[in-house]
Amino acid sequence: MKLQSTIFKTAIFFACTFIFTSFTSSGLLHAQCDLFPPNVVTPQYFCPGATVANLQAQGINIKWYLNSSPTEGEMALSGTFPLDNGVTYWASQSNDVCESYRSATTVIITTPIAFPPLNIITPQHLCAPATLANVEIPEETIANYEISWYETATSPTPLDPATTVIPTSGGTYYAGYTNDICMTVPRQQVNITVVTPPAVPTIVSPQTFCLGEMISNIAVPSNQIRWYAALTGGSQLAPSTILSTGTYYATQSSGSCESTPRVEVQIVIYPLVTPVVAIAADPGISVCTNTEVTFTATPINGGSSPTFQWKKGGVDIGGATSSSYKYTPANGDVITCVMTSNATCPSPATVTSTNSLTMNVYPDFKAGAITTGSQSVSHGSTAPITISNSTDAGGGNGAITYEWYKDGVPVAGSNHTTYDIPIEDRVNISNSNLVIVYTRKAKDATCETTFVASVGVYTLTVYPMPMLTITSTAGSRGFIDPEGATTLLYGDNLTFTFGPNTPYRIEQVLIDGVNDEDAVANGAYTFANVTANHTIEVTFACPFTVEDLVNNDIYNVVTIDGICWIKENLRAKLYQTGEKIPFAKPYYHALYPDVEYNEDIFGLLYDWYSATGETRGMGKGICPDGWRLPTSEEFALLNNYPAEDLRSKIYWLQPHHNTNITGFDSRGAGFYNSNLNRFEDLYGFTAYWSSDASTGTLSTAACLTCYCNQVEIVTIKLTDAISVRCVAND
């Protein structure tokens, strides 16, 4: 409990004019007195035994009474008059002339308070410069009480703790409760000594450390260094505090004193790195006997110059201290490597390779043996002859491969332990015996990668044989060279070339009666290493399409009874010489005005002069190179088929009866009537110029209509225009 004494703040005021009427035995009576009542505080607190002298009021010549105003025979209370609890006392002030009105205060008598002892540590040692504010006071006392300092045990005036500097020689001071009432605890004597702080330490900055290192790892000149996280204030950092990159502050201590100011030290923290070393073998851990192997260590976080120690079976290999090591291993050797890193902050610094290499050394390779023997046969003998295996090849690593040799030359595909002598080896077209020597070699996939000779030799003797014949033929629409029967020696090669006449194509190349598609595509065939008689027959057929290079157009082709027909009406506007065709027009009529459509679907219409080229003296007409106008006899051959098998299924007035089975695809293209100068009968009529000679003003043409059931051979005026179809030259 804190009890505060009363402090008066009100000034005293005096009047200048006083008027009195009379005096009495009790004192000065009020007449007209301009002296104000004194200034008092109420209530006022006292301990038991207090007297009127302890009452406080501001004014001059203070007098205390038990009444609020003067009464008959009243006397002012003496200073020794005891005060009672709860009683109101009245104060006045007076001068030589008059006495003022009275002011009241109520007295409260308090029970003495039993304050606890201050328990301030004594003696205390403070660091210079020191003031009373630096004295250590128990936290509980500070939290609950206000403490004042005094020079002596009884001096009334407290000292200012903040400004009272303790001399370096120290001193004795007294602490007590501030403004206490009825205090039962005497002031405590505190003896103080002042210690001079140590010098500011010299510490290297910056300093570098690894992640996880502590305050205690910082290099310092003595063990009396204290560390802080700030330049001022804050608590001392424990030695076990983990360091981080940043600024730390140090002082040097002596007892409880520390140097000032704090020294700034920069700390740089590097992360921990984990050294790793992996090893590899070249050419690998599986090797052939007597193979030197290079072992290489690949470090991670090894630093600029790591050190190495190679081990075999866990034992150091003398002198093997570089990043690589060479030696010829034995089967089952186990190789490891130990690396010591000089990187910054390795953890740990020395590590063993993450892998160990167990060497697998393959056994020596042996090529085995064949059964040695000899045999004589006639030319062309077909009896089986097998050279047998005596001993399998073995050792090395991986699949074993065999290869047989004929007179020292490898035999393709001969990859077995035994060898069947082929029939072609038994051919002899010379005049003397043929002697062949067979041997075998072997290799494995790893150690012996080139063939090694097996033990043993087999000899075959072949007697001679006569000549062979190849017979060639070609169809009339092409050629073959050479043609006819050609004789050759056994084992000889013979190439035939062949090709079609324009515009035909090769249809088949029959080799001994079997078509060879490659020969069809290449236009040639070679009989290689001939051992028997053969035949070759080439046939030719119509092309699938024909290209008109001059008019930049392509037409489809159909074969009917062996004749190659262009199955579309001609659309040419230029002769093959590049000259313009005089009359080449699309069908036009008010009912069918789309000439582009008509040209695309029905082709162009030509008069006889344009179709045959007679007006130009060219004779061959307008068909593409290799093609010509059909004869009337060729048109007549179309009558082998009903008209509906020749007509298109679409482009006729009544197309539903048409089948177009032949693929001729005749369309109702109409015609140009030169007498009337108009186009007529689209979808109902079509006709084609023949190559027959003209008679007067007429020439022969083939005609189809929507209602007739066959091709009709008719004569048409030379100046009329009809369609053109072409056939291939013979």
C-alpha positions, 0 to 999 in steps of 0.5 A: 500500500502506497500512502502519499502526503498532501502537497499544497498548491494554492497561493495565499491571498491578502486583502488591503483593507481591514476594518475591525470593531472590537477585541474579545478575550478569545481573540480578534473578532471579525468585523469586516476582514478581507483576509481569505480563509487558509487553504487546506486539504481534506481529509488528512491522514495521520498515525496514532498519536498525531497532534494539532501541530501535524495538521497542514494548512497554507496561510499565515498565523494558522490557528485551529479550532473545533468550530466553524466560526468563533464562539463565546470564550473560544480559544485556538487549539494548542499544538499538542492537542491530540487529533481524533479519528473522524473529527473535523478541524477548522483553520484560520489565518490572521494578521495584526489587524484581523482573522479570516474565516475558517477552512475545514479538514477531516482527520483520518487516523490510520492503523500502522502498516507493517511494510516488508523489509526492502531486501536490497542486496548489499554490498553491490558492485556497479560499473562506472559510471554509475548512479543510484538508478543502477542499484539492483532492487528486487523485482517484487519490491519495484513492482509493489512499492516506490523506493527513495534514496537518502544520504543518511538514515534520517535525512528528510530530503530524498536523492534523485536516483537518475542524477546522483552519480556514485563516486568511483570510490563507492559509498553508503546510501539509504533506501526507504519507502517513499512518502509512507505513513506509519512506516514500521520499517527503517531505511536500509543501508546499502554499501556500493563499490564502483568498478572500472569496466574492461577495455573494448575487445579486438575481434576479427570481422568478418568471420565465416562458419558452417551451418549449425555452429554456435556463438561459442565457435567465434574466435575471440581474444579471451573467454570473458566475451559476451555476445548480443544481437543488438548494438544496445539493449537486449539479453546476452546470447547463450554460448549454444546459440546457433549462428546465422549470417548477420551482425553480432555485438561483443563486449568484454566483461569483468565480473558484472561490468562490460566494456562499451561500446559493443564491438560489431562483428560480421558473421557469414554462414555457409551451408553444409555440403555433403561430399559424395564420390561415385566410382566407375570402371572403364570398360566396365566391371565385366571384362575379359581376362588380362584386360586393364581397367581404369577406375575413375572417381567422380566427386560431388562437393569434393572441393578444389583439391580432394584427396583419394585412397583406392581400396581393394577388398577394403585394403588400401592400394599403395600409391593409388591416391589420385582420382583415377587408378589403373590395374588388371583385375582378377575375378571377384575383386571389390574396388572402393574409394575413400575421398577427403573433401576440402570444400567449404563446410563438408559434412562429413569431410571423409566419405567412402564411394557410394558404390563398390565395384565387384569385378567379373572377369570372363574365362579365356575363349576357345574356338572348338574343333570340327571333324576333319575329313574329305569327299568327292562328288559329281557335278550337280550332286544333291546328296546331303553332305554335313561337316560335323562338330567335334568340340563346341567353342567356349569361354568369353562372354555372351553368345558364341557365333560360328562362321564357316569358310569356303576356301578362306572366304566367309559363307554368309549365314553359316552360323551353326556348329555344323555345316551343310555343303550347299548344292551350288558348291557342287557345280563345276563347269570347268574341264578339271576337278574343283577342290574346295576346302572348308574351315570354321571359326568362332567368336564370342560377343565380348572377348574374342570379337573377331573370329578365331579358327577352330581346329580341323579342315574338310575337303570336297572334290567336285567333277565338271558339268555341261552348258545351260540355256535361258529363253526370253520372249516379249509381247508385240507392244514392247521389246526384250534384250537379248531375245530368244535362247541364250546359252551360258556357263554354269554359275554365270550371270545374265541380265535382260532389259525390256520395255513397252512401246508408247503408250503401253506399260509392262504388265508382267515379267514371268520368271520361270512362269512366276511374275516378278514385281521388282522386274516389272518396276525396274525394266530389267532382271538378272539371272545370277549364278545360273545353275539350271535352265530358265525362261523369262516372258514379258507382257505389256498392257494398256496404261492406266492414264495418259498425260497430254503434256501440251494441253496439261491434261490427264485422261483415264484409260480403259481396255476393251477387247485388247484395245486401249481406249481413252475413256473420256471425251477429248478436251484439247485446244492445242495440237501436239505441235502447240498450234491452236486447234481451229474448231474446239468448242464446248457445248452451248445452248440457252438451256445449258449455258454453263460452258465450263461445266459442259466442257468438264463433263462432256469434253469439247466438240470438233469439226472433222478438219480440226479432229484430223488435222487435215487443214494443217497437213499434219495427218495425225490429228489431235490425240496425245502422242502415241494415240490416234483416232479409232477406225470405224472397224474398231468402233464396230468392235464395241458392238460386242456389248449392248449400248447400255454397257457402254453408256455412263450411268449419269449423263443421259436423258434416261440413264437408269438403264445404263450399266457402263460395265465396259468402263467406256463411259460414253456421255450424251455430249450433243453435237454442233449443227453447222447448217443451223449454226447451233448446238443440239441434243445434249444428254440425248446424242453423242458421236465420235470421229473415226480415222476413215478418209472423208468422201466429199463433204462427209466422213465416218463417225460412230454414233450413240443415242439415248434410245438406240441399243448399239453403236451405229457407224454413220456419216457426218458432215465435215463442218459439223462438230462432234466428240473425239475418242482416241486409241493407242497406236499398235 
